[in-house]
Amino acid sequence: MVYLLSISSNESPERYLPEARRSLQARFPGIRFSIEEETAPIGMRRTVPFINQVARFQSEQPAEVVTAQLKQIEQASGRTPEEKAAEKIRLDLDLLACDSHIYKVDDFQRDYIQQGIQEVSLSYIGIIPARYASTRFPGKPLALLGGKSVIQRVYEQVADTLDATCVATDDARIAAAVEAFGGKVVMTSPHHRSGTDRCYEAYEIIGSPFDIVVNIQGDEPFIQSSQLRTLKRCFHDGKTQIATLVKPFTPENGFEALANINSPKVVLDCNQNALYFSRSIIPFGRNHDRSQWLANHVYYKHIGLYAYRTEVLRQLTQLPQTPLELAESLEQLRWLENGYTIKTGITLIETIGIDTPEDLARAQEMLSTTTQSHS
């Protein structure tokens, strides 16, 4: 039987929700959680917002046994009748549905619940391709950033957002570093043309079925869970084959940033599918001086984070290189040339990809600034 569960808290959720997830994982192996969502209280005097999640799991136990286990987890959190009367909810676990039977009809229809159900209906594995060799920055996955390696920071940023995470590498030094911090690693061939190919080999080696593979750049230590969530939402459309992220350039970025050939640009159709990627500025602002382009049109920068349905990923690895890909040195053009669609999610979060030692210095400065702002 497949169960759907809502998890909520408005009293120290940063403590009680992680504790609840650990308890649920111990009782229901394979349980999947949606991203935490903040919502306003409904029908309550206390105005403190709730933090909510949806979970999905399979169990052969009848609903009354599952419900009793949920009550035990609530009680273990220290929830008391007095706190409940004061509308201080440390932890509330409600069974929403079992297979086709819906227990909480009103709750089930709420937007955040429906969104959470969409998120947990598909399983996601994040694979981080990591190579030691790099022309501009050899060994960058192991470079230290705030006392941790770059690869560890990437891993920790994404591990709690996806159902599984692993590093795919051909280098024993990287593998040893990942295992040392408790991460999962898969050794892959040193002969891959791209991170996409390395991801698929790792997925096959892992052998567990997942619906979606997320290809996470190993040099993006500031990737955010909200960006992964935006990527996941692209697959709420059952027609989505591949998804990626884009970020609007702003006038504050300046024309130099727009013209940077190492920052690929994207043009989108009316359904937020990518029409084309280019290192050149696209579209060309025919009716304005280029100093005014950013003020008169929304240009999109490509964020190199991809997700693929697993069968689509398999197909992509069989494709030969294409003329547009070779011209621009952009792998995603091979997919477009072969008729695949790439859905885009829009993010406003700026990240720093580490390609050079200078980028690492910028990342260190950004990390220091972020740490100080939270202290």
ZIPEJO-V752117 format. One record per residue. N is the residue number from 1. PSI is psi in whole degrees, 0 to 359 (999 if undefined). OMEGA is omega in whole degrees, -180 to 180 (none if undefined). Layout:
N:PSI:OMEGA ; N:PSI:OMEGA
This chain:
1:145:179 ; 2:124:-180 ; 3:144:171 ; 4:136:-172 ; 5:141:171 ; 6:142:-179 ; 7:128:-178 ; 8:157:179 ; 9:141:171 ; 10:15:180 ; 11:105:-178 ; 12:53:-179 ; 13:333:179 ; 14:340:176 ; 15:310:-169 ; 16:330:179 ; 17:314:176 ; 18:322:178 ; 19:319:179 ; 20:319:180 ; 21:319:179 ; 22:318:179 ; 23:319:180 ; 24:321:178 ; 25:324:180 ; 26:325:-177 ; 27:328:-175 ; 28:80:-180 ; 29:140:-180 ; 30:2:179 ; 31:143:179 ; 32:142:-177 ; 33:142:171 ; 34:171:176 ; 35:147:177 ; 36:141:-178 ; 37:131:176 ; 38:132:179 ; 39:155:177 ; 40:148:178 ; 41:147:-179 ; 42:121:177 ; 43:32:-179 ; 44:153:177 ; 45:323:-178 ; 46:129:-172 ; 47:2:-180 ; 48:130:-179 ; 49:157:175 ; 50:151:167 ; 51:125:-172 ; 52:153:171 ; 53:160:170 ; 54:144:177 ; 55:151:179 ; 56:132:179 ; 57:162:177 ; 58:140:179 ; 59:145:175 ; 60:356:180 ; 61:143:178 ; 62:161:-174 ; 63:323:-178 ; 64:328:177 ; 65:318:178 ; 66:315:180 ; 67:319:179 ; 68:323:178 ; 69:322:178 ; 70:320:178 ; 71:324:178 ; 72:320:179 ; 73:319:176 ; 74:313:-178 ; 75:325:179 ; 76:337:178 ; 77:350:-179 ; 78:14:180 ; 79:134:-179 ; 80:156:176 ; 81:325:-179 ; 82:317:178 ; 83:321:179 ; 84:318:179 ; 85:329:178 ; 86:6:179 ; 87:30:172 ; 88:103:-172 ; 89:99:176 ; 90:316:-177 ; 91:130:177 ; 92:117:180 ; 93:114:-178 ; 94:130:175 ; 95:118:-179 ; 96:317:-175 ; 97:155:171 ; 98:115:-172 ; 99:238:-177 ; 100:357:-179 ; 101:124:-179 ; 102:125:-179 ; 103:321:-176 ; 104:84:-172 ; 105:313:-178 ; 106:313:179 ; 107:320:-177 ; 108:329:-176 ; 109:353:-178 ; 110:147:-174 ; 111:315:-176 ; 112:331:176 ; 113:314:179 ; 114:321:178 ; 115:317:179 ; 116:321:179 ; 117:319:177 ; 118:318:-177 ; 119:321:-176 ; 120:357:-180 ; 121:341:177 ; 122:147:178 ; 123:139:-174 ; 124:133:170 ; 125:131:176 ; 126:127:178 ; 127:128:-176 ; 128:100:176 ; 129:134:-178 ; 130:123:177 ; 131:146:177 ; 132:320:-177 ; 133:133:176 ; 134:130:-176 ; 135:315:-175 ; 136:339:-176 ; 137:78:179 ; 138:138:176 ; 139:17:-174 ; 140:330:177 ; 141:334:-178 ; 142:359:177 ; 143:142:-177 ; 144:136:177 ; 145:106:-178 ; 146:37:176 ; 147:356:177 ; 148:153:176 ; 149:155:178 ; 150:317:-178 ; 151:325:177 ; 152:319:180 ; 153:319:178 ; 154:313:-178 ; 155:312:-177 ; 156:332:179 ; 157:332:-173 ; 158:342:-169 ; 159:325:-177 ; 160:353:-175 ; 161:341:-176 ; 162:164:-178 ; 163:331:177 ; 164:154:180 ; 165:140:173 ; 166:159:174 ; 167:134:176 ; 168:117:-176 ; 169:163:173 ; 170:12:-173 ; 171:126:-177 ; 172:331:-180 ; 173:318:178 ; 174:317:180 ; 175:316:-179 ; 176:321:-180 ; 177:320:180 ; 178:314:179 ; 179:328:-179 ; 180:326:178 ; 181:8:175 ; 182:11:179 ; 183:166:177 ; 184:141:-176 ; 185:148:177 ; 186:130:177 ; 187:129:-177 ; 188:174:-178 ; 189:147:175 ; 190:2:-171 ; 191:15:-178 ; 192:144:178 ; 193:331:-173 ; 194:168:175 ; 195:331:178 ; 196:313:179 ; 197:320:180 ; 198:321:178 ; 199:316:-176 ; 200:320:177 ; 201:316:179 ; 202:317:179 ; 203:317:179 ; 204:321:180 ; 205:318:-180 ; 206:317:172 ; 207:351:178 ; 208:140:-178 ; 209:130:172 ; 210:153:180 ; 211:322:-173 ; 212:135:172 ; 213:127:178 ; 214:120:-180 ; 215:108:-173 ; 216:126:180 ; 217:131:-178 ; 218:0:180 ; 219:26:180 ; 220:76:-174 ; 221:353:-179 ; 222:16:177 ; 223:140:-174 ; 224:151:178 ; 225:327:179 ; 226:329:177 ; 227:320:176 ; 228:323:179 ; 229:319:176 ; 230:319:178 ; 231:317:179 ; 232:320:-177 ; 233:335:177 ; 234:331:-177 ; 235:2:170 ; 236:335:171 ; 237:114:-176 ; 238:346:-180 ; 239:350:-177 ; 240:127:178 ; 241:313:-178 ; 242:144:177 ; 243:150:176 ; 244:177:-179 ; 245:150:174 ; 246:155:179 ; 247:132:178 ; 248:136:165 ; 249:150:177 ; 250:159:177 ; 251:330:179 ; 252:334:178 ; 253:328:180 ; 254:161:-177 ; 255:330:-179 ; 256:318:178 ; 257:320:179 ; 258:324:-177 ; 259:352:-177 ; 260:118:-176 ; 261:344:177 ; 262:2:178 ; 263:88:-176 ; 264:143:178 ; 265:158:-178 ; 266:141:168 ; 267:143:-173 ; 268:155:172 ; 269:185:-176 ; 270:347:179 ; 271:15:-180 ; 272:28:169 ; 273:145:179 ; 274:130:174 ; 275:320:-178 ; 276:150:174 ; 277:143:179 ; 278:151:171 ; 279:342:175 ; 280:168:177 ; 281:121:176 ; 282:136:-4 ; 283:168:176 ; 284:127:-177 ; 285:80:-172 ; 286:325:-171 ; 287:9:-179 ; 288:151:170 ; 289:145:-173 ; 290:337:177 ; 291:344:-179 ; 292:2:-176 ; 293:313:-177 ; 294:334:180 ; 295:345:-173 ; 296:0:179 ; 297:147:176 ; 298:111:176 ; 299:143:-177 ; 300:133:173 ; 301:139:178 ; 302:131:173 ; 303:119:-169 ; 304:59:177 ; 305:123:-176 ; 306:153:169 ; 307:142:-177 ; 308:144:164 ; 309:143:-169 ; 310:323:179 ; 311:323:177 ; 312:319:178 ; 313:317:178 ; 314:316:-179 ; 315:320:-178 ; 316:324:-177 ; 317:349:180 ; 318:353:-174 ; 319:136:174 ; 320:160:178 ; 321:152:-174 ; 322:164:-177 ; 323:317:-179 ; 324:320:177 ; 325:314:-179 ; 326:325:-179 ; 327:317:-175 ; 328:347:-173 ; 329:50:178 ; 330:112:-174 ; 331:325:-176 ; 332:339:177 ; 333:331:175 ; 334:321:-178 ; 335:317:178 ; 336:318:180 ; 337:333:180 ; 338:9:172 ; 339:6:177 ; 340:151:177 ; 341:144:179 ; 342:107:177 ; 343:140:179 ; 344:141:169 ; 345:144:-177 ; 346:127:176 ; 347:149:176 ; 348:4:-176 ; 349:130:177 ; 350:133:177 ; 351:166:178 ; 352:114:172 ; 353:138:-175 ; 354:104:178 ; 355:339:-175 ; 356:165:174 ; 357:329:178 ; 358:322:176 ; 359:321:179 ; 360:320:178 ; 361:319:177 ; 362:319:179 ; 363:321:178 ; 364:319:178 ; 365:318:179 ; 366:319:179 ; 367:317:-180 ; 368:318:180 ; 369:317:-180 ; 370:317:-180 ; 371:317:-180 ; 372:322:-178 ; 373:339:179 ; 374:2:-179 ; 375:999:none
